[in-house]
Amino acid sequence: MSKTKKILIAVSFLVLVFSLVNMTRTFLRDYAEQQKIAELTKVWKDSSDKGGGDTFPSLLFNKANEPIMLPEFRELYERNSDIVGWLKIDGTRIEYPVMQNPKDAEYYLDHDFDKKENHGGLPFLDKHSQTNSSDILLIHGHHMKSGWMFKDLMKYKNESFYKEHATFQFNTLYEKEEYEIVAVILSEIYRKSDNVFKYYQIENVSTPAEFDSYVQNIKKLALYDTGVTARHGDKLIVLSTCEYSTENGRLVVVARKI
């Protein structure tokens, strides 16, 4: 065997070992993330069962007329007060806490529920959204190759999937809410100078006319007709994740509170 061939074999072997190490590291990381999500979901469901589950009233007030936190959030809130809601979409793996760090809007891009660095992060509420006062709640989430976070939103590219999963649940700390999908769109993150509709600029939506214009622009971009629309006075959720068919692409699911 020639010296050159031996070198090529050695290099190939090292490349193989390196690839296997990286694959193992990725698998273990993804497994750890899945276990953490499963643990959070168990806490959520156990707390909900103790509070009466779905029979629990959606909104309660104490004697001072202050809203009472839903029982399913209490243990999680004590653990991390950045939690603002819980998102669940049937037919997907999307069943996660939704976070919002008051000091760093993008903190949960790369941190888990216990504030440890984590490349998958968690779904988080945009800095221009507040669960108790905003007409539009913009929620960001990663499109993970492992299938976690918001990758399963890609299923909504298919109208047949939408027809079977036209609604989803988003509970805030104080109220159980259900949403029906208005539109599914493909968009992107544009340059500041681009004179186009930017679904993520919700800070520019404050008047009835601006809200209705926002909805009209969303409907124009819809992949298919849901037969559902929204008007000023409705509350919207905008779920946003990366979509890789174009540079800086995004897939967006827009829904209104029922």
N, C-alpha and C positions, 0 to 999 in steps of 0.2 A: 504494500500500500504506500502510495507516494505521500510525501510530507504535506503537499497541498491538500490532498484528499483528507488526511487526518485533521488538518486545521478546519476544513469545512465541516467535518463531522462534529468536531468539538464545538464550533460556533453554533451549529444547528442544535446541538444538545443544550447549550447554554440558553439559547432563545426559547427552546421548549420549556426548560425549567423556569425561566423568567415568566413565560406566559401562564404556566400552571400556578405559580405563586400568586400572580396577579388575579387569576380567576378565583383561586381559593380565598384570597383576601376580599374580593368583591362579594363572593358568596357569603362569607361570614359576616361582612358588614351589612348586607341586605337582610340576612337572617336576624341579626341583632335588632335592626330597625323594625322588622315585622313583629318580633317578639314584644318590643316596646309598645307598638300600636295595639297589639292584641291585649296587652296588660291594661292600657288606658281604656280600651273598649269594655273590658270586663268590669273595671271600676265604674264606668258610666252605666252599664246595664244593671249591675248589682245595686247601685245607688238609686236608679230609676225604679227597680222592683220594690225596694224598701219604701219608696215614696208613693207607690200605687201604680206605677207604670203609666200606660196611656190613659187611664181613668183619672189621673191627676189633673185638676183644672189647669188651663193654659196660662192663666195669669191671676195671681193672688196678691192681696194687699194686707198689711198689718193695720193696727188701730190708728197709726199715724198716717195712714193712706200712702205708705211707701211700698213699692213692689217687693215681694218675697222671692228670693232666689229658688229656682227649681231644685228639688232634692238631688237630682242626678249630677248637678254641677258642684255641690258643696264641697265634697272631698277633693275634687280636681282643682277647685278654686283655691282651697287652702294650700294645695301643693304648688300652684302657680297661678297667681292672680292675673296673668296676661291672657288667660282664656276668656273668649268673648262669645263663643257659641260652639255648636256641634252640627256638622254637616253629614247627611246620610243620603246616598242615592242608591236605590234598589237596582240590582242587576250589575253593579260595579263593586270594586273594592273600596270605594270612597265612603268611609265612615270614620271621620277624623275630628278632633278638636280644631277649632279655628282660633288663631291667636292674634294678638295685637300688642306690640311692645310700645309703650308711650314715648320712650326716648329714642328708639331706633326703629324706623318704619320697616326696614328690611331685615330685622334681627332673625326672623324665623325662616329666612332663606337657607340658613345653614346652622340652625340650632334645633335641638329636640325639645320635648316638653319639660325636661329637667334642666334646660339651658346649657346642655353640653353640645359642643360642636358636632354637627351631623350634616353631611352633604345633601341629604334628602330634605332636611328641614321639616316644616309643617305648613299647611295652608294658613295664610294670614290675611287679615283685613287691611286694605289700603289706608294710608294715612289720612285720606280725605273722606273716609267713611266712619260713622259712629253708629253702632247698632240701635241706640235709643233715639236718634234724631235725624239720620240721613235718609233721603228718599232712594238713594242708590248705594248698595253695599257691594263694593268691588273686592273680590277674594282672589288672591294669587296662589298658585300651587305649581310645583315642579312637574314636568313630564318625565318620569323616571323610566329608564330602560327595564328595570325590574318589574314594572307594572304598578308600582305604588304611587302615592300622591294623586296627581290629576291625570295620569296617562289614560285612564278609562273614560275620560271625557271624549276621547277620540271615537268611542262607540257612537256618539251622537252625530257623526258624519252620515250615518245611515238612517234614513227616515224610518225604516222599519223598527230600529231600536228605539227611536224617539216615541213612536206610537205605543210601544209597550211600557215606556218609562217616561211619561209626559210630565210627571210631578216628582218632587223630592222634598225632603225635610231639612229645615235649618232652624234649630232651636237657639234662641239667645239665652242669657243667664236667667231671664225672667219669663219667657214666653215660648210656647211651642208653636212653630209656624210651618205652613206648607206652601210651596211655590209651584206654579205651573209654567212651563217653558214657553216663552214668547218667540225666541229665535235662536238658532245656532249659526254662528258666522265664522268666517276666516278673515283675519285681518293681520296687522303687523305693527311693530313699534316704529313709527315714522321719525324722520328728522324734524326738529322744531320748525324748520322753514317750510316743510311740506304743507300745502294748503288743502288738507283732506280731513275727513271725519276721523277723529281719534276717540275710540270708545272708552279709553282709559282716562281721558281728561274730564272726570266727573266733577272736578272743582268748578268747572265752567257751567254746570247745570244747576241753576238756582231758581229760575222763574218758571211759571207754567209753560210759556212758549218754548223755553230752552229744553224743558223736560220732554215736551211733545216732539220737538225737533230731534232730540236724542233717540227717541223710540222710532221715529220715521226713518232715520239713518240706519238704525239697527235692522229694521224690516227690509230695507233695500238690499242689505248684504246677506240676508238669510239664505241658507242652503236649500231650504224648502219651506213651504207655507204651513205653519202650525194652526192657523185659524185663530190664534190668540194674539191680542194686542194689549197695550197699556196706555194709560193717560195720566195726566197730572193728578196726584192724590194717591196713586198706586205706589207701592214700595217694590223696588227692583233688587234682585241679586244678579251680579255679573261674575261668573266663574271664568277665570282666565288662565291658560297654560300655553306652553310653547308648542308650536306646530312646525314641523321641519320641512315642509314642501317648498318653503321660501325663506330667504334670509330674514331673521327677526320675526318670523311668522308666529301668529297666535291663533288658537282656537278658543272661541268664547261662547259660553252658554248663558243666555239672558232669560231670566224668569221673573214673574210677578207674584207677589204674595196673594194667596187666595183669601 
